[in-house]
Amino acid sequence: MQLEIGKIYTGKVKGITQYGAFVDIDGGGTGMVHISEIANTFVNEIRDHLTENQEVKVKVIGINEAGKVSLSIKKAVDAPPAPPRPKRQNDERRRSKPNIYEPKKTIPQSEMTFEDMMSHFKQASEERICDIKRNTDRKNKTRRK
């Protein structure tokens, strides 16, 4: 029987080494499961996950020119859902931070005079320039004295 890349087969573990396990595929020869392809978690000791003569499902992930077959156990089994990411503390602060570029509307814009709008614009532009200078100084690793 000819093995096809991407197909899942049933096999028996025939040998275990420190870098992987050799699996006899039913009617298709032998392939090797590298230690990184055994489980979805970190594998320090292969014998903690596999034993000799154990039946396993494997997926063919590669066949080189010499005919060596690369197998994966973790790709043959559905991956467990990823655990939810913990919420970072500074995410809340980032969301609650007011946008300094939006004008503070204490007076409705329709009732603002030209002078009020001009002073508001000047204040906002000065804040922006200060922010740009501060960020530039941080990037250049210099401080203003």
Contacts in CASP RR format, 6 or more apart in sequence:
PFRMAT RR
TARGET T0000
AUTHOR 0000-0000-0000
METHOD contacts of the structure
MODEL  1
MQLEIGKIYTGKVKGITQYGAFVDIDGGGTGMVHISEIANTFVNEIRDHL
TENQEVKVKVIGINEAGKVSLSIKKAVDAPPAPPRPKRQNDERRRSKPNI
YEPKKTIPQSEMTFEDMMSHFKQASEERICDIKRNTDRKNKTRRK
1 27 0 8 1.000
1 28 0 8 1.000
2 28 0 8 1.000
3 9 0 8 1.000
3 25 0 8 1.000
3 28 0 8 1.000
3 29 0 8 1.000
3 60 0 8 1.000
3 63 0 8 1.000
3 69 0 8 1.000
4 60 0 8 1.000
5 60 0 8 1.000
5 61 0 8 1.000
5 62 0 8 1.000
5 63 0 8 1.000
6 59 0 8 1.000
6 60 0 8 1.000
6 61 0 8 1.000
7 59 0 8 1.000
7 60 0 8 1.000
8 57 0 8 1.000
8 58 0 8 1.000
8 59 0 8 1.000
8 76 0 8 1.000
9 25 0 8 1.000
9 26 0 8 1.000
9 28 0 8 1.000
9 57 0 8 1.000
9 58 0 8 1.000
9 59 0 8 1.000
9 60 0 8 1.000
10 25 0 8 1.000
10 26 0 8 1.000
10 55 0 8 1.000
10 56 0 8 1.000
10 57 0 8 1.000
10 58 0 8 1.000
11 23 0 8 1.000
11 24 0 8 1.000
11 25 0 8 1.000
11 26 0 8 1.000
11 55 0 8 1.000
11 56 0 8 1.000
11 57 0 8 1.000
11 58 0 8 1.000
12 23 0 8 1.000
12 24 0 8 1.000
12 53 0 8 1.000
12 54 0 8 1.000
12 55 0 8 1.000
12 56 0 8 1.000
13 21 0 8 1.000
13 22 0 8 1.000
13 23 0 8 1.000
13 50 0 8 1.000
13 51 0 8 1.000
13 52 0 8 1.000
13 53 0 8 1.000
13 54 0 8 1.000
13 56 0 8 1.000
14 22 0 8 1.000
14 23 0 8 1.000
14 24 0 8 1.000
14 30 0 8 1.000
14 52 0 8 1.000
14 53 0 8 1.000
15 21 0 8 1.000
15 22 0 8 1.000
15 52 0 8 1.000
16 22 0 8 1.000
16 46 0 8 1.000
16 47 0 8 1.000
16 50 0 8 1.000
16 51 0 8 1.000
16 52 0 8 1.000
17 46 0 8 1.000
18 35 0 8 1.000
18 46 0 8 1.000
19 34 0 8 1.000
19 35 0 8 1.000
20 32 0 8 1.000
20 33 0 8 1.000
20 34 0 8 1.000
20 35 0 8 1.000
20 38 0 8 1.000
20 46 0 8 1.000
21 32 0 8 1.000
21 33 0 8 1.000
21 38 0 8 1.000
21 46 0 8 1.000
21 50 0 8 1.000
22 30 0 8 1.000
22 31 0 8 1.000
22 32 0 8 1.000
22 33 0 8 1.000
23 30 0 8 1.000
23 31 0 8 1.000
23 32 0 8 1.000
23 33 0 8 1.000
23 56 0 8 1.000
23 58 0 8 1.000
23 71 0 8 1.000
24 30 0 8 1.000
24 31 0 8 1.000
25 31 0 8 1.000
25 58 0 8 1.000
25 69 0 8 1.000
25 71 0 8 1.000
29 69 0 8 1.000
30 69 0 8 1.000
31 68 0 8 1.000
31 69 0 8 1.000
31 70 0 8 1.000
31 71 0 8 1.000
32 68 0 8 1.000
32 69 0 8 1.000
32 70 0 8 1.000
32 71 0 8 1.000
33 56 0 8 1.000
33 58 0 8 1.000
33 71 0 8 1.000
33 72 0 8 1.000
33 73 0 8 1.000
34 70 0 8 1.000
35 43 0 8 1.000
35 46 0 8 1.000
36 43 0 8 1.000
37 61 0 8 1.000
37 70 0 8 1.000
37 71 0 8 1.000
37 72 0 8 1.000
37 73 0 8 1.000
37 74 0 8 1.000
37 75 0 8 1.000
38 46 0 8 1.000
38 49 0 8 1.000
38 50 0 8 1.000
38 73 0 8 1.000
38 74 0 8 1.000
39 49 0 8 1.000
39 73 0 8 1.000
39 74 0 8 1.000
40 74 0 8 1.000
40 79 0 8 1.000
40 80 0 8 1.000
43 49 0 8 1.000
50 56 0 8 1.000
56 73 0 8 1.000
56 76 0 8 1.000
57 73 0 8 1.000
57 76 0 8 1.000
57 77 0 8 1.000
58 71 0 8 1.000
58 72 0 8 1.000
58 73 0 8 1.000
58 76 0 8 1.000
59 71 0 8 1.000
59 72 0 8 1.000
59 73 0 8 1.000
59 75 0 8 1.000
59 76 0 8 1.000
60 69 0 8 1.000
60 70 0 8 1.000
60 71 0 8 1.000
61 70 0 8 1.000
61 71 0 8 1.000
61 72 0 8 1.000
61 75 0 8 1.000
62 69 0 8 1.000
62 70 0 8 1.000
63 69 0 8 1.000
63 70 0 8 1.000
64 70 0 8 1.000
100 124 0 8 1.000
100 127 0 8 1.000
100 131 0 8 1.000
101 124 0 8 1.000
101 127 0 8 1.000
101 128 0 8 1.000
103 120 0 8 1.000
103 124 0 8 1.000
104 120 0 8 1.000
107 116 0 8 1.000
109 117 0 8 1.000
112 120 0 8 1.000
133 144 0 8 1.000
137 143 0 8 1.000
137 144 0 8 1.000
END
